[in-house]
Amino acid sequence: MTVSVPLVVLLGVVAWLAWRYMGLRVWHAVLCLLFGFFLAATNAAPEIRRLVTAIVRWLTGA
């Protein structure tokens, strides 16, 4: 997926904004990080990647 780095940066900014303005605790962020890490190792990861790619292509018109 060619948008992986910008998407990671965007998600990082959203996480920072949630921490700064919405009261996200550090342990919440760690829990989400671990969830994503373990989710990436499941059989659902390729389908999630295809879904995210389709959404990004739809949003960018590519």
KOLNU-177052 format. One line per 10 residues: number of its first residue (from 1); their letters; for each residue x, y, z of N, C-alpha, C. Coordinates in steps of 0.2 Angstrom, whole numbers, plus 5000, padded with zeros to 4 digits. Example, Ala and Ser with C-alpha at 12.3 -4.5 7.8 and 13.67 -1.06 7.14 Angstrom:
BEGIN
1 = AS = 5066:4972:5039:5062:4978:5039:5066:4984:5039 ~ 5064:4989:5035:5068:4995:5036:5064:5000:5039
end
This chain:
BEGIN
1 = MTVSVPLVVL = 5004:4994:5000:5000:5000:5000:5004:5006:5000 ~ 5004:5010:4995:5008:5016:4994:5006:5022:4999 ~ 5001:5022:5003:4999:5027:5007:5001:5025:5015 ~ 5004:5020:5016:5005:5018:5023:5009:5023:5027 ~ 5014:5026:5025:5017:5031:5029:5013:5037:5030 ~ 5010:5040:5025:5005:5046:5027:5000:5044:5031 ~ 4997:5038:5030:4992:5036:5035:4994:5035:5042 ~ 5000:5032:5043:5003:5031:5049:5004:5038:5053 ~ 5006:5043:5049:5007:5050:5052:5000:5053:5053 ~ 4995:5052:5049:4988:5054:5051:4986:5051:5057
11 = LGVVAWLAWR = 4986:5045:5058:4984:5041:5064:4988:5043:5070 ~ 4994:5045:5069:4998:5047:5075:4996:5054:5077 ~ 4994:5058:5072:4992:5065:5074:4985:5064:5077 ~ 4980:5060:5075:4974:5059:5078:4975:5056:5085 ~ 4980:5052:5086:4981:5049:5093:4984:5055:5097 ~ 4988:5059:5095:4991:5065:5099:4985:5070:5101 ~ 4981:5071:5096:4975:5076:5097:4970:5073:5102 ~ 4969:5066:5102:4965:5063:5107:4968:5063:5114 ~ 4975:5062:5114:4979:5063:5120:4978:5070:5123 ~ 4979:5075:5119:4980:5082:5121:4973:5085:5123
21 = YMGLRVWHAV = 4968:5083:5119:4961:5087:5120:4956:5082:5122 ~ 4956:5076:5122:4951:5071:5124:4952:5067:5130 ~ 4958:5068:5133:4959:5064:5139:4961:5057:5138 ~ 4964:5056:5133:4967:5049:5131:4973:5048:5136 ~ 4972:5042:5140:4978:5041:5145:4983:5037:5141 ~ 4989:5037:5144:4995:5033:5141:4993:5025:5140 ~ 4990:5023:5145:4988:5016:5145:4983:5014:5140 ~ 4979:5019:5138:4974:5018:5133:4978:5017:5126 ~ 4982:5022:5125:4986:5022:5119:4990:5015:5119 ~ 4993:5013:5124:4997:5007:5124:4993:5001:5122
31 = LCLLFGFFLA = 4987:5001:5125:4982:4996:5124:4980:4995:5117 ~ 4979:5001:5114:4977:5002:5107:4983:4999:5102 ~ 4989:5001:5104:4995:4999:5100:4996:4992:5101 ~ 4995:4989:5106:4995:4981:5107:4990:4978:5103 ~ 4984:4981:5103:4978:4978:5099:4980:4978:5092 ~ 4982:4983:5089:4984:4984:5082:4990:4979:5081 ~ 4994:4979:5085:5000:4974:5084:4998:4967:5083 ~ 4994:4965:5088:4991:4958:5088:4986:4957:5082 ~ 4982:4962:5081:4977:4961:5075:4981:4960:5069 ~ 4987:4963:5068:4991:4963:5062:4993:4956:5061
41 = ATNAAPEIRR = 4994:4952:5066:4996:4945:5065:4990:4940:5064 ~ 4984:4942:5063:4979:4938:5062:4977:4937:5055 ~ 4972:4932:5053:4970:4931:5046:4966:4937:5044 ~ 4964:4942:5048:4960:4948:5046:4964:4953:5043 ~ 4971:4953:5044:4975:4959:5042:4975:4960:5035 ~ 4975:4955:5030:4975:4957:5023:4968:4960:5021 ~ 4963:4957:5024:4956:4960:5022:4956:4968:5025 ~ 4958:4969:5031:4958:4976:5034:4963:4980:5029 ~ 4968:4978:5027:4973:4982:5023:4969:4983:5016 ~ 4966:4978:5013:4962:4979:5007:4956:4985:5008
51 = LVTAIVRWLT = 4953:4984:5014:4948:4989:5015:4950:4996:5016 ~ 4956:4997:5020:4959:5003:5021:4961:5006:5014 ~ 4964:5002:5010:4967:5004:5003:4961:5006:4999 ~ 4955:5003:4999:4950:5005:4995:4947:5011:4997 ~ 4946:5012:5004:4944:5019:5007:4948:5024:5005 ~ 4955:5023:5005:4959:5029:5004:4959:5030:4996 ~ 4959:5025:4992:4958:5026:4985:4951:5030:4983 ~ 4946:5028:4987:4940:5032:4986:4940:5039:4988 ~ 4943:5040:4993:4944:5047:4996:4948:5051:4991 ~ 4954:5048:4989:4958:5052:4984:4956:5052:4977
61 = GA = 4952:5048:4975:4949:5048:4968:4954:5044:4964 ~ 4959:5040:4967:4964:5037:4963:4961:5030:4960
end
